[in-house]
Amino acid sequence: MCGRYSVAVDPEQLASRFNAELPPEPLPKRLNAAPTESLPVLLNEGPRRIELVRWGLIPSWADDPSIGSRLINARAETLAEKPSFRSALKSRRCLVLADAFYEWQKTEDGKKTPYRIALKSGEPFAFAGLWEQWRDPSGTPLRTFTIITTEPNDLVAPIHNRMPAVLRPDAEAPWLGENGLGDEWRDLLTPFPADLMIAEEAPRDVLRRMGS
């Protein structure tokens, strides 16, 4: 799963990398982005503008918004089967903007060591995501998202048995469906090339903030 990630680059760098407008409100820098926070996302509707969207998908049909805390990730292999994700897969896909993600490696003594995984280039990138718009009983809308996960590449496999679906740059527009999206969506969610990534043990101050 992906339970923590980083999006701490300058907002202007995000806007330039993804050829998108910045939102009217300031974009917070998050070294340790966590579920329930509002984080920068590119939706597949409206102008190409970065939006702040809450992490933890709440399906439009849900009665209880707390379901979002259980839907921070969606497995690529079962997207088309799960009621929580089927509709969003067809029409509500998004790019979740990041510059690193964290995974925990279990050691023989039962402890967990956090690793920060990023691109060797240091550039920001995008996870494949799904989004929904939920309305509370008063009709107030709330947009939420989930991060899709896939099998790990050779770099991540010794650390964890899953990794977020990091999109190759040439897969970002197809994932958003800018020219339509058919059954080839599965091919976009394969593990990112390991030789383009780096993994390093996360600093202890990040570990404490993560509560692990």
N, C-alpha and C positions, 0 to 999 in steps of 0.2 A: 504494500500500500504506500501511498504518499501522504504523510500526515503533517509534514512541515516543509516549507521551501522558502527561498529568498527572492525578493524583488527589491533590490536596494540601489539599482543604478539610477542615474539622473533621469527624471521624466523626459527631458528633451532627447536623451539617447533612446528611450523606448519609442517615442513618437517617430524618430528618424528611422529606427530599425524596422518598424512595422508600418511605416508610411501612413500614419494615423494622426488625427487631431488629439490634443490633450483635452480632458474634461474641464469644465469651468472651475470645479473645486480642486484644491491642491492634491497631488498624488502622494500619499504617504510612502516613505521608504521602509520596507519591512525586511530586516535581516532574518526574522523568524516568523514568517507568515503562518497563521494558525486558523483552523476552522472557526467559523462564525464571523471572521473579519471581512470587511469589504476591501476587495483587492482588484488590481487592474486586469481587465478582460476586454477582448475584442469580440463583439457579438456579430452574428451573421444577419443583421438587419439594420436598416437605417444607414446614416453616414458612417464612414470608416473613422470612428472615434473611440478612443479608450474610455471604458466605463468602469466605475467602481461597483462591483457585484459581490454579494455575500457568498462565502465559501460554505457549501453544504446544501445540496440540492433538495428543494421542497417541491414535489410534484404538484401540478395545478389542482389535482383532485384530493390532495391530502387534507384531512381535518385538523391534524396536530402538526404544527411547524417543527416540533422537536425531532421529527423524522430526518430533518436535515443533518443532524449530528451523526447519523448513521450512513448518510449517503455522500460522504466527502470524496469517495472514489467509486469508479464504475469499471468493472473488468471488461476489457475489449472483447474477450471471447464470448460474452453472454449479453452484449448490449441489445441485440435484436430480440432477445427472449424475455428480458425483465420488464415487467409493467412500469417500473419507475423510470425506465430509460428509453423504451421503444419509440414513444412519440417524439421525444427530444432528438433522438438520433436522426429521425426523418427531416426535421425542420428547424431545430434549435441547437446548432453547434457553435462552438466558440474557441478562441485561442486564449489560454490562460498564460499571462506573461510572467516570466521568471528569469533569474540569472543563475540559480543553483537550486538543488533540492537535497534533502537529508534522508539518509537511510541508516538503520541501526544494525550493527553486526553483533550477534550473540557470541560470547566467548565461552570457553570450556568451564569457567568458574560461574557461569550463569549471569554475568554482567553484560551490559550492552554498550558498545562503543559507537558513537555517532560519526557518520562520514558525510562530508559535504561534496556533492558531485556536480560538476559544471562543465562547460565547454572549455577546451584548451585555449581557445581564442579569447575567452573572457567575455564574449558577446552575450547579450540577452537572447532568449529563445522562447518557444511557446510549447506548452502542453496542449494536447487535444482535450477539449472539454465539451460538456453539454450544459445547457442552461434552461431554466424554467422561470415563468412568472406566476407567482402565487398571490392570492388575495386573502387578507384576513377577513373576519366576519363583517367589518365595517366597510370593506371594499378597497382598503389601502393596498396597493400593489407592492410586491417585494420580489426582486430578481435574485436568483441564486444559481450557483454552478457546482459541478462536480468535475474532478480530474479523472481522466481515463488512465487505467494502468494496463501494462502488458508484461510479457515475459522479460526477464532481465537480459541485458547483453553480457558479454564476457567480463566486462569491468565490474558490473554491479552484482553479478551472480554470486561471488564469494561473500558479499555483504548481505544481500537480501534476495528473496525468491520472487519479488515483483519490482517493477520500476514504473514511473509515470511514462506515458506515451509522449515522448518528446518528438515533435514533428520536424522533419527536415524542412528547410526553408521553401523548397519547391513543392512541399505537400501542404503548406499553410492555406494557400488560395483554394486548392481542391477541397480541403476539409471544410472550409467555410461555404463551399458550394457556389463559388463565384461564377463558375461555368457549368453548374449542375453537378450532382453527385449521385452516382449509381451504386452498383454492388462493389465497386472497387474501393470503398471506404476501408475495408479490412486491410488492404495493402498499405494504407497510410499509417496504420497503427502498429507497425513492426518495431522491434527494438532499435533505438538510435545507434549508429556505428560506435563501437567502443573505442576505436582508435582516435576519435575526435573528442573524447571526454577525459576528464581527470577526476580522481577521487582522493580526498585527503581527510585525515581525521579532523573533526570539527573542534574548534577551540573550546576549552572548558567553560568559558563564560556563556557560550551559546548553549552548552549542555545544561547548565543550571537554569537558564531561562526557559528551556524546553521542559523542565520538570522531570527529567529522567535521571 
